Amino acid sequence: MKDLAGLLTPHIVGSCWRVVETQETAATMAITDSAAEQSRLEELLDLSKPKVPADCKGLSYLLMTPFRYPPLHYGSRFGSTWERGIFYGSCELKTAFAETAVYFWLFQQGPKTLGPLEKIRDQLTAFSVKLISQKALDLDSAAFAHSEEFASARENINRPDSWEYTQQLGKQLRESGAEFIIYPSSRLAGGKNIAVFSPLAFAEKDPAQQQLWHVRFTTDSCVFVRAGISDGFEFYKKDFSVDGRIPHPSRALNN
């Protein structure tokens, strides 16, 4: 795409949702005898982690973590293996859980023998954060969607089986100064995801909301239920699969 800097405009996102494993201190409490020992152990563990980036100082670990660690082996949708990590979230809670379910199944597709991975019960934390930026881009906006250039790019942006195009686009966006982008989910029709390139886009240093959720995961379905509330979300693997398997972008990058 050409002249991306000229497309960046002010944007506010009231709730950017992200789902992570529930983080608790119980693990270190179980192997220490006092609050002082536990605090010291936490400090030592933190020293073994990558240094906190300067522009992440004071941020909650929930917001800072993606920028602290290097990308995965194949990078991510908008980031290559040599670029800084990206904070990924969703405009809707349902979309965030759909993405989570897909990555559960992608993980499950790896082992030849599933064993205890065939059925999983766990707890997750869903949290939201407000985003504000003068340099953001909505790839799913009506104005952008109707542009001739976007029409030819949309299919590549939405591909669930390849990050080749979007990683190049992500490089261009970083160079243009984009702090975050909104883009259509490749997994859930109508859903919108968000890629935050810069922690400067966070309106606050802590999440606005945090929720505890329970997950029941099998080879066929994934059910998310919020703790203390009966309503939730249910997804089926068949709805995300092609020929019985969920496409994985890393395969395209590895070919």
C-alpha positions as a printed NumPy array, in Angstrom:
array([[  0.   ,   0.   ,   0.   ],
       [  1.172,   3.53 ,  -0.758],
       [  1.206,   6.649,   1.443],
       [  0.168,   4.912,   4.631],
       [  1.233,   7.898,   6.726],
       [ -1.403,   9.974,   4.956],
       [ -4.096,   7.502,   6.003],
       [ -3.339,   7.657,   9.732],
       [ -5.963,   9.605,  11.691],
       [ -7.08 ,  10.085,  15.328],
       [ -8.89 ,   7.072,  16.765],
       [-10.36 ,   6.102,  20.125],
       [-11.223,   2.512,  21.045],
       [-13.255,   2.3  ,  24.241],
       [-12.569,  -1.386,  24.895],
       [ -9.775,  -3.438,  23.367],
       [-10.25 ,  -6.974,  24.723],
       [ -7.479,  -9.515,  25.252],
       [ -7.635, -13.026,  26.743],
       [ -4.675, -14.483,  28.659],
       [ -3.915, -17.283,  31.059],
       [ -4.94 , -16.408,  34.591],
       [ -1.879, -15.14 ,  36.432],
       [ -1.684, -15.824,  40.158],
       [  1.013, -15.775,  42.826],
       [ -0.093, -19.118,  44.267],
       [  2.733, -20.956,  42.493],
       [  5.475, -19.045,  44.329],
       [  3.506, -18.99 ,  47.582],
       [  3.471, -22.787,  47.578],
       [  7.272, -23.015,  47.702],
       [  8.05 , -20.169,  50.119],
       [  7.547, -19.863,  53.886],
       [  6.882, -16.139,  54.258],
       [  5.749, -13.015,  52.412],
       [  9.341, -11.772,  52.382],
       [ 10.596, -14.986,  50.766],
       [  7.855, -14.902,  48.176],
       [  8.582, -11.254,  47.33 ],
       [ 12.277, -12.036,  46.904],
       [ 11.53 , -15.031,  44.686],
       [  9.265, -12.899,  42.502],
       [ 12.071, -10.349,  42.18 ],
       [ 14.575, -13.026,  41.148],
       [ 12.16 , -14.464,  38.596],
       [ 11.59 , -11.012,  37.158],
       [ 15.358, -10.509,  36.747],
       [ 15.478, -13.585,  34.511],
       [ 12.992, -12.005,  32.099],
       [ 13.823,  -9.563,  29.282],
       [ 14.305,  -5.965,  30.36 ],
       [ 11.176,  -3.809,  30.487],
       [ 11.256,  -1.397,  27.501],
       [ 11.604,   2.277,  28.408],
       [  8.215,   3.192,  26.924],
       [  6.534,   0.482,  29.024],
       [  7.658,   1.757,  32.421],
       [  4.757,   1.887,  34.851],
       [  2.426,  -0.192,  32.699],
       [  0.56 ,  -3.161,  34.124],
       [  2.279,  -6.428,  33.165],
       [ -0.891,  -7.324,  31.254],
       [ -0.313,  -4.397,  28.905],
       [  3.471,  -4.474,  28.851],
       [  4.203,  -8.187,  28.355],
       [  3.751,  -8.421,  24.545],
       [  6.302,  -5.611,  24.089],
       [  8.736,  -7.15 ,  26.565],
       [  9.223, -10.492,  24.854],
       [ 10.498, -11.24 ,  21.342],
       [  8.077, -12.505,  18.682],
       [  7.392, -16.212,  18.27 ],
       [  9.434, -18.342,  15.886],
       [  7.298, -17.382,  12.883],
       [  6.422, -13.893,  14.088],
       [  2.755, -12.865,  14.135],
       [  0.16 , -11.504,  11.735],
       [  1.674,  -8.025,  11.515],
       [  5.134,  -8.651,  12.934],
       [  8.155, -10.522,  11.636],
       [ 10.622, -12.513,  13.719],
       [ 13.064,  -9.592,  14.014],
       [ 10.581,  -6.875,  14.968],
       [  9.227,  -5.867,  18.327],
       [  6.305,  -7.798,  19.796],
       [  2.748,  -6.571,  19.224],
       [ -0.198,  -6.322,  21.632],
       [ -3.122,  -8.087,  19.915],
       [ -6.715,  -7.647,  21.033],
       [-10.261,  -7.472,  19.716],
       [-13.013,  -4.881,  19.587],
       [-15.542,  -7.452,  20.799],
       [-15.214,  -9.959,  23.619],
       [-16.727, -12.685,  21.419],
       [-14.045, -12.128,  18.78 ],
       [-11.307, -12.322,  21.413],
       [-12.625, -15.703,  22.569],
       [-13.011, -16.987,  18.995],
       [ -9.328, -16.204,  18.389],
       [ -8.434, -17.913,  21.671],
       [-10.384, -21.042,  20.705],
       [ -8.622, -21.246,  17.345],
       [ -5.202, -21.101,  18.962],
       [ -6.235, -23.797,  21.423],
       [ -7.02 , -26.062,  18.48 ],
       [ -3.858, -25.095,  16.608],
       [ -1.863, -26.092,  19.697],
       [ -3.793, -29.338,  19.899],
       [ -2.987, -30.161,  16.262],
       [  0.728, -30.334,  17.087],
       [  1.184, -33.499,  19.192],
       [  0.707, -36.893,  17.53 ],
       [ -0.808, -38.269,  20.732],
       [ -3.042, -35.892,  22.67 ],
       [ -3.24 , -37.665,  26.018],
       [ -4.435, -35.138,  28.637],
       [ -4.646, -32.452,  25.94 ],
       [ -7.747, -34.116,  24.502],
       [ -9.939, -32.451,  27.133],
       [ -8.883, -29.331,  29.002],
       [-10.492, -27.333,  31.79 ],
       [ -8.817, -24.097,  32.746],
       [ -9.284, -20.501,  33.861],
       [ -8.612, -17.456,  31.731],
       [ -8.545, -13.728,  32.33 ],
       [-10.281, -11.394,  29.889],
       [ -9.344,  -7.749,  30.245],
       [ -9.982,  -4.551,  28.334],
       [ -7.996,  -1.367,  27.836],
       [ -8.861,   1.959,  26.241],
       [ -6.79 ,   3.119,  23.259],
       [ -6.231,   6.691,  22.069],
       [ -3.959,   7.732,  19.209],
       [ -3.497,  10.481,  16.655],
       [ -1.86 ,   7.956,  14.348],
       [ -4.135,   4.959,  13.898],
       [ -5.862,   3.228,  11.033],
       [ -9.12 ,   1.302,  10.688],
       [ -8.66 ,  -1.231,   7.893],
       [-12.327,  -2.15 ,   8.266],
       [-13.759,   1.373,   8.029],
       [-16.266,   2.16 ,   5.298],
       [-14.001,   4.774,   3.711],
       [-11.027,   2.435,   3.587],
       [-13.064,  -0.59 ,   2.542],
       [-14.398,   1.269,  -0.502],
       [-10.984,   2.37 ,  -1.691],
       [ -9.718,   0.633,  -4.812],
       [ -6.381,  -0.178,  -3.195],
       [ -7.972,  -1.811,  -0.16 ],
       [-10.28 ,  -3.935,  -2.3  ],
       [ -7.264,  -5.756,  -3.75 ],
       [ -5.581,  -6.064,  -0.342],
       [ -8.544,  -7.187,   1.761],
       [ -8.319, -10.852,   0.804],
       [ -4.655, -10.977,   1.804],
       [ -5.286,  -9.183,   5.1  ],
       [ -8.007, -11.685,   5.982],
       [ -6.177, -14.872,   5.033],
       [ -6.166, -17.354,   7.931],
       [ -3.402, -19.439,   6.344],
       [ -0.708, -16.86 ,   5.591],
       [  0.976, -13.875,   7.248],
       [  3.288, -13.105,   4.339],
       [  1.341, -10.066,   3.111],
       [  0.358,  -8.733,   6.527],
       [  3.902,  -8.935,   7.909],
       [  5.073,  -6.712,   5.057],
       [  2.122,  -4.399,   5.698],
       [  2.99 ,  -4.31 ,   9.39 ],
       [  6.539,  -3.198,   8.532],
       [  5.16 ,  -0.369,   6.408],
       [  2.753,   0.675,   9.157],
       [  5.536,   0.817,  11.761],
       [  7.67 ,   2.932,   9.428],
       [  4.696,   5.241,   8.864],
       [  4.335,   5.805,  12.614],
       [  1.089,   3.896,  13.161],
       [  0.447,   3.241,  16.868],
       [ -2.419,   0.809,  16.357],
       [ -4.659,  -0.564,  13.616],
       [ -8.116,  -2.105,  13.542],
       [ -8.611,  -4.912,  11.052],
       [-11.245,  -7.55 ,  10.203],
       [-10.921, -10.892,  11.961],
       [ -9.913, -13.75 ,   9.693],
       [-11.616, -16.199,  12.055],
       [-14.985, -14.675,  13.011],
       [-17.131, -13.027,  10.343],
       [-17.985,  -9.472,  11.329],
       [-15.429,  -9.411,  14.146],
       [-12.695,  -6.814,  14.426],
       [ -9.208,  -7.247,  15.829],
       [ -6.633,  -4.694,  16.922],
       [ -2.849,  -4.688,  16.641],
       [ -1.127,  -2.212,  18.964],
       [  2.376,  -1.339,  17.755],
       [  3.17 ,   1.228,  20.44 ],
       [  2.381,   1.205,  24.188],
       [  1.917,   4.98 ,  23.883],
       [ -1.562,   4.19 ,  22.538],
       [ -2.765,   2.932,  25.943],
       [ -4.971,   5.586,  27.553],
       [ -4.303,   4.21 ,  31.059],
       [ -1.526,   2.23 ,  32.7  ],
       [ -3.889,  -0.503,  33.922],
       [ -6.749,  -2.473,  32.367],
       [-10.171,  -0.845,  32.611],
       [-11.856,  -4.212,  33.252],
       [-10.766,  -7.705,  34.289],
       [-12.966, -10.79 ,  34.212],
       [-12.396, -14.389,  35.275],
       [-13.61 , -17.007,  32.779],
       [-13.723, -20.821,  32.8  ],
       [-12.976, -22.777,  29.63 ],
       [-13.916, -26.351,  28.65 ],
       [-11.999, -27.436,  25.6  ],
       [-12.19 , -30.648,  23.547],
       [-11.17 , -31.7  ,  20.048],
       [-14.586, -30.588,  18.757],
       [-15.808, -27.654,  20.841],
       [-14.674, -24.861,  23.118],
       [-16.941, -23.331,  25.759],
       [-16.173, -20.148,  27.7  ],
       [-18.269, -19.286,  30.757],
       [-17.707, -16.249,  32.94 ],
       [-17.253, -17.047,  36.61 ],
       [-20.492, -16.467,  38.502],
       [-22.512, -15.89 ,  35.317],
       [-24.216, -18.568,  33.247],
       [-23.899, -16.822,  29.872],
       [-20.865, -17.474,  27.715],
       [-19.578, -18.364,  24.26 ],
       [-19.368, -21.705,  22.469],
       [-17.37 , -22.433,  19.339],
       [-17.006, -25.537,  17.16 ],
       [-13.802, -26.569,  15.433],
       [-15.613, -27.526,  12.233],
       [-16.609, -23.879,  11.712],
       [-12.939, -22.854,  11.497],
       [-11.558, -25.905,   9.687],
       [-10.598, -26.644,   6.108],
       [-10.552, -30.35 ,   5.249],
       [-10.723, -31.215,   8.929],
       [ -7.822, -29.028,  10.043],
       [ -7.449, -25.388,  10.988],
       [ -5.076, -23.534,   8.624],
       [ -1.892, -22.345,  10.298],
       [ -0.058, -19.276,   8.891],
       [  3.362, -20.647,   9.836],
       [  3.076, -23.366,   7.22 ],
       [  2.964, -20.772,   4.444],
       [  5.971, -18.956,   5.901],
       [  7.902, -22.207,   6.191],
       [  7.379, -23.211,   2.562]])
